[in-house]
Each structure stands twice: as C-alpha cells, then as structure tokens.
Amino acid sequence: MARTVVALLVSLVILTPPAVAAADDHGGTTTTTTTLPSPTGPYASCAALVAGSGPHAPRPSDSSGDGQSPAETLYECELKDYREAAAQIDAAFRQAVAQARSQFRRSTRTAHSAAQRSAALQVMQAAIIQAATVRSAALVTLGPPPVLKKSG
C-alpha cells in the first residue's frame, strides 16, 4: 500500500504542468488538488487479505481448493499491487509526454519565427526530460518487485 501511495504521489508530480505553464503564452497558473489515501504500511491490504479480513478475503463457505499457502497468496497480492503501481507510473509518464507534445504542436502553430519554434521545442524537450526523471525516481522509490519467500 505504501509503495502504491508513493507511486501515485510521484505520478501526480509528473502530471503537474510546470513545463506546460512555461510554454503557455497566457501566463496563467494551474492548481492541482489531490486527495491521497493514508498509508498504513506496505501492502496492508495484502496482509489483511491473508489474515482473512480484507475486502477480497475468502468467505468461510468458500472452498476453492487452490491449495495456495498464505505466503503464496500474500506474494500474488503484493505482486499485483506492485504491477498496478508501476503501470500508474508508466501511464502518468506517457500522459506527461503526450501533454508536452500537444503543447508543442499548439505553440508551433502560433510561432512566427525560427526562434519561437526553437523555444517551443526546447520547452517540450525539457518537459519530457523532467517527466523521465520523475518516472525514474518513482520506479527507484517503488523498488524491486516482491519476492516469494519460501519456507525451507
């Protein structure tokens, strides 16, 4: 859960449009308000699932018979959370790049000189570099994927 919150927070940083505001000829400011869930520990929902109290916990009458150990169930849940967080980071990166390119296209339509087109290109490149830097930091913060710990 904590990794997901960190990933979401970092992805929101990617979506914050400082580079787009710099390319905007109107000089307006953009305010983003976001409510994040409070972290209760890494993979708290997965631990609750294994303990049998989570929202997706099996019911007492549910006998699927899959034979998974609690460790395997926990691992699968953590891996699912990890993949979702990584997908959110990647989606935010792709959205930031698309936004930078869209702003570049809008800026070049109104550009009347080579200097204006060059400035618009530099702003787009800076926005993409910033998005890549934030994405990289988010993936480092997310850390490696969970590993199945086998008792032996």
C-alpha positions in Angstrom: 0.0 0.0 0.0 2.8 2.4 0.9 4.5 1.7 -2.5 1.2 2.4 -4.2 0.8 5.7 -2.4 4.4 6.7 -3.2 3.9 5.7 -6.9 0.6 7.6 -7.1 2.2 10.7 -5.5 5.2 10.6 -7.8 2.9 10.1 -10.8 0.9 13.2 -9.7 4.2 15.1 -9.7 4.7 14.0 -13.3 1.3 15.4 -14.2 1.9 18.7 -12.6 2.3 21.0 -15.6 5.2 23.4 -14.8 6.7 22.9 -18.2 3.4 23.3 -19.9 2.7 26.5 -18.0 6.1 27.8 -19.1 5.2 27.2 -22.7 1.8 28.8 -22.3 1.7 32.3 -23.8 -1.2 33.3 -21.4 1.0 33.2 -18.3 -1.8 31.5 -16.3 -1.1 29.3 -13.3 -2.5 25.8 -12.7 -3.5 24.5 -9.4 -4.0 20.8 -8.8 -5.7 19.5 -5.7 -5.4 15.8 -4.9 -6.5 13.6 -2.0 -4.3 10.6 -1.4 -5.2 7.6 0.8 -3.3 7.5 4.0 -0.5 4.9 4.0 -1.0 2.2 6.7 2.1 0.2 5.9 3.5 -1.7 2.9 0.9 -3.9 1.4 -1.5 -3.5 4.3 -4.4 -4.7 2.1 -2.5 -7.8 1.2 -1.7 -8.6 4.8 -5.5 -8.2 5.6 -6.3 -10.5 2.7 -4.0 -13.2 4.0 -5.4 -12.7 7.6 -8.9 -13.2 6.1 -10.3 -9.7 6.9 -9.7 -7.9 3.6 -12.4 -6.9 1.1 -11.4 -9.8 -1.2 -10.9 -12.3 1.6 -12.5 -15.7 1.0 -15.7 -16.4 2.8 -15.8 -19.2 5.3 -18.0 -21.2 3.0 -15.7 -20.6 0.0 -13.6 -23.7 -0.6 -11.9 -23.0 -3.9 -9.3 -25.7 -3.1 -6.5 -24.0 -4.9 -4.1 -25.2 -2.3 -2.1 -21.9 -2.0 -0.2 -21.2 1.1 -0.7 -17.8 2.9 2.8 -16.9 1.6 1.8 -17.5 -2.0 -1.4 -15.6 -1.6 0.5 -12.7 0.0 3.1 -12.7 -2.8 0.4 -12.7 -5.5 -1.3 -9.8 -3.9 1.9 -7.8 -3.4 2.9 -8.5 -7.0 -0.5 -7.3 -8.2 -0.1 -4.1 -6.2 3.5 -3.6 -7.5 2.4 -4.1 -11.1 -0.5 -1.7 -10.7 1.8 1.0 -9.1 4.3 0.5 -12.0 1.5 0.8 -14.5 0.3 4.0 -12.9 3.8 5.5 -13.1 4.1 4.5 -16.7 0.7 5.8 -17.6 1.5 9.2 -15.9 4.7 9.4 -17.8 3.0 8.7 -21.1 0.4 11.3 -20.3 3.0 13.9 -19.4 4.9 13.2 -22.7 1.6 13.4 -24.7 0.8 16.7 -22.9 4.2 18.1 -23.7 3.9 17.2 -27.4 0.4 18.6 -27.6 1.6 21.9 -26.1 4.5 21.9 -28.6 2.1 21.5 -31.5 -0.1 24.3 -30.2 2.9 26.5 -29.7 4.3 25.9 -33.2 1.0 26.8 -34.8 1.3 30.3 -33.5 5.1 30.6 -33.8 6.1 33.1 -36.4 9.9 32.8 -36.3 12.6 30.1 -36.0 13.4 31.4 -32.5 9.9 30.8 -31.3 9.8 27.3 -32.8 13.1 26.5 -31.2 11.9 27.8 -27.9 8.8 25.7 -28.1 10.9 22.6 -29.0 13.2 23.3 -26.0 10.3 23.6 -23.7 8.9 20.3 -24.9 12.2 18.5 -24.6 12.6 19.9 -21.0 9.2 18.7 -20.1 9.9 15.2 -21.5 13.3 15.1 -19.6 11.5 16.2 -16.4 8.9 13.5 -16.8 11.5 10.9 -17.5 13.4 12.0 -14.4 10.3 11.8 -12.2 9.4 8.4 -13.7 12.9 7.1 -12.9 12.7 8.4 -9.4 9.3 6.9 -8.9 10.5 3.5 -10.1 13.5 3.6 -7.8 11.2 4.6 -4.9 8.9 1.7 -5.9 11.8 -0.6 -5.6 12.2 -4.1 -6.9 9.2 -6.4 -7.3 8.2 -8.6 -4.3 9.9 -12.0 -4.0 8.1 -15.1 -2.9 9.7 -16.2 0.3 9.6 -20.0 0.5 9.9 -21.6 3.9 12.6 -24.2 3.8 
